Amino acid sequence: MITKGIAGRRNGKVKGVVIHNDAGSNAANTAFYRGYVTNNNAANGFAHWYVASDDILQMEDEANMAWHTANADGNANFIGIEACQSMGNLAQFLNNEKRAIKLAAEVLKRHGLQPNTSTVRLHNTFSYTACPHRSQEQHGAGNATQAYFINEIKKQMGGSTPAPSKPEPSKHKTHDQTVAASPEIGRAHV
């Protein structure tokens, strides 16, 4: 690992994942992030995973915290996943996002978690930021993007949201059957 536990060891179980969008161009591949975090102050922020067009880079062991949410709970309890190259080519970014979603499903499964609004979070639910800006442009702001991620992660885990069931066709009852099935109501006394 590149950051080698610099943010500290996780004290409890992982609560979920946070999906981020970097602010990188097409050139912000895994080699770029490996060099950036190695050559700069990691305290400025880093996630556990970086998903770019060339590869997936694990920056930190999942047993350790990462500085990825600007929030104590988020940093201590959630695995950060960056969908990279968000300022570059849209098709490339969407492919990275798709792979980040697949990785999120693997992380949740590894930690025995099911995808829901508590376990799949957006960066901007922890602190004031536009992140995940490009995902929200594509899938809708706030809850819409979170719902999209949850649904896609469920598909990756083999359990998509079930379609609503169709109502049974009604069977017509006779007048006497309807009256007999109706609850008795009190009669007014005069």
C-alpha positions in Angstrom: 0.0 0.0 0.0 1.2 3.5 -0.8 -0.2 5.4 2.3 0.8 2.6 4.8 -1.7 3.4 7.5 -0.9 7.1 7.7 -4.6 7.9 8.6 -4.6 5.3 11.4 -6.1 1.8 11.9 -9.8 1.3 11.7 -11.3 0.7 15.2 -14.5 -1.1 14.2 -16.2 -2.8 11.4 -16.6 -1.1 8.0 -20.0 0.6 7.7 -20.0 0.9 3.9 -18.5 2.6 0.9 -18.3 6.2 -0.4 -18.2 6.7 -4.1 -16.3 9.7 -5.2 -15.5 11.5 -8.5 -12.0 12.9 -8.8 -11.4 16.2 -10.5 -9.0 14.7 -13.0 -8.7 14.8 -16.7 -8.0 11.9 -19.1 -4.4 12.0 -17.9 -5.4 11.2 -14.3 -4.8 7.5 -14.5 -3.5 5.2 -11.7 0.1 6.2 -12.4 -0.8 9.8 -11.9 -2.5 9.1 -8.5 0.4 6.8 -7.4 2.8 9.6 -8.0 0.5 12.4 -6.7 -0.1 10.8 -3.3 3.5 9.6 -3.0 5.0 13.0 -3.8 2.5 15.2 -2.0 1.1 15.4 1.5 -1.4 12.5 1.9 -3.1 14.6 4.6 -4.6 16.6 1.8 -6.8 13.6 1.1 -6.8 10.2 -0.4 -9.2 7.3 -0.9 -8.7 3.6 -0.5 -9.2 2.8 -4.2 -8.8 4.6 -7.5 -10.6 3.3 -10.6 -9.1 4.8 -13.8 -9.1 3.7 -17.5 -5.8 1.9 -17.2 -6.2 0.0 -14.0 -7.5 -0.1 -10.4 -5.1 1.2 -7.7 -5.4 0.3 -4.1 -3.9 3.2 -2.2 -4.7 1.9 1.4 -5.5 -1.3 3.1 -9.2 -1.6 4.0 -8.3 -2.3 7.6 -7.0 1.3 7.8 -8.7 4.6 7.6 -8.3 7.1 4.7 -8.8 10.9 4.5 -11.5 10.9 1.9 -14.7 12.6 3.3 -13.5 15.5 5.4 -15.6 13.9 8.2 -14.5 11.8 11.1 -17.2 9.2 10.7 -16.7 8.9 7.0 -12.9 8.6 7.2 -13.0 6.1 10.1 -15.8 3.8 9.0 -16.2 3.9 5.2 -14.1 2.6 2.3 -13.4 5.4 -0.3 -13.6 4.6 -4.0 -12.7 7.2 -6.6 -14.2 7.0 -10.1 -11.4 8.7 -11.8 -11.0 11.0 -14.9 -14.3 12.7 -14.2 -13.3 15.9 -16.1 -12.3 13.9 -19.2 -14.1 12.0 -21.9 -17.7 11.1 -20.7 -17.6 7.5 -22.1 -14.3 6.9 -20.4 -15.6 8.3 -17.1 -18.8 6.2 -17.2 -16.8 3.1 -17.8 -14.6 3.9 -14.8 -17.8 4.6 -12.8 -19.2 1.2 -13.8 -16.0 -0.5 -12.7 -16.1 1.5 -9.4 -19.7 0.3 -8.8 -18.5 -3.3 -9.4 -15.6 -2.8 -6.9 -18.1 -1.3 -4.4 -20.2 -4.5 -4.7 -17.1 -6.6 -4.0 -16.1 -4.4 -1.0 -19.6 -4.6 0.5 -19.7 -8.4 0.0 -16.3 -8.8 1.5 -17.5 -7.0 4.6 -20.8 -8.7 4.8 -22.9 -5.6 4.0 -26.0 -5.2 1.8 -26.3 -2.1 -0.4 -28.7 0.4 1.1 -28.8 4.1 2.0 -26.7 3.5 5.1 -24.0 1.5 3.4 -23.7 3.3 0.0 -23.0 6.9 0.5 -21.9 9.9 -1.6 -19.1 12.2 -0.5 -21.4 15.2 -0.3 -23.5 13.5 2.4 -20.5 13.8 4.7 -19.2 17.3 3.9 -19.9 20.3 1.7 -18.6 19.4 -1.7 -19.7 18.9 -5.3 -18.3 15.4 -5.2 -19.5 13.2 -7.0 -20.2 16.0 -9.5 -20.0 14.1 -12.7 -22.1 11.1 -11.4 -24.8 13.6 -10.3 -24.8 15.3 -13.7 -25.5 11.8 -15.2 -27.9 10.2 -12.7 -29.5 13.2 -10.9 -28.6 15.1 -7.8 -28.4 13.6 -4.3 -30.8 10.8 -3.6 -31.2 10.0 -7.3 -27.5 9.2 -7.7 -27.4 7.3 -4.5 -30.4 5.2 -5.6 -28.7 4.6 -8.9 -25.5 3.4 -7.2 -27.5 1.1 -4.8 -29.5 -0.4 -7.6 -26.4 -1.0 -9.8 -24.5 -2.5 -6.8 -27.5 -4.9 -6.1 -27.3 -6.0 -9.7 -23.5 -6.7 -9.3 -24.3 -8.7 -6.2 -26.9 -10.8 -8.0 -30.0 -9.2 -6.5 -31.6 -6.5 -8.5 -34.6 -4.7 -7.1 -37.7 -6.9 -7.8 -40.3 -5.6 -10.2 -43.6 -4.8 -8.7 -45.9 -7.8 -8.7 -49.0 -7.7 -10.9 -52.3 -7.7 -9.1 -54.3 -10.9 -9.3 -57.3 -10.6 -11.6 -60.4 -9.9 -9.5 -62.9 -12.7 -9.2 -66.4 -11.4 -9.2 -68.5 -12.3 -6.1 -72.2 -12.6 -5.9 -74.1 -10.1 -3.8 -74.6 -12.6 -1.1 -70.8 -13.5 -1.0 -69.9 -9.8 -0.7 -72.4 -9.3 2.1 -71.3 -12.4 3.9 -67.6 -11.3 3.7 -68.3 -7.8 4.9 -67.5 -6.9 8.5 -70.6 -6.3 10.7 -71.1 -2.7 11.6 -73.1 -1.6 14.6 -76.7 -0.8 14.2 -78.1 2.5 15.4 -80.7 2.1 18.2 -83.7 4.3 18.0 
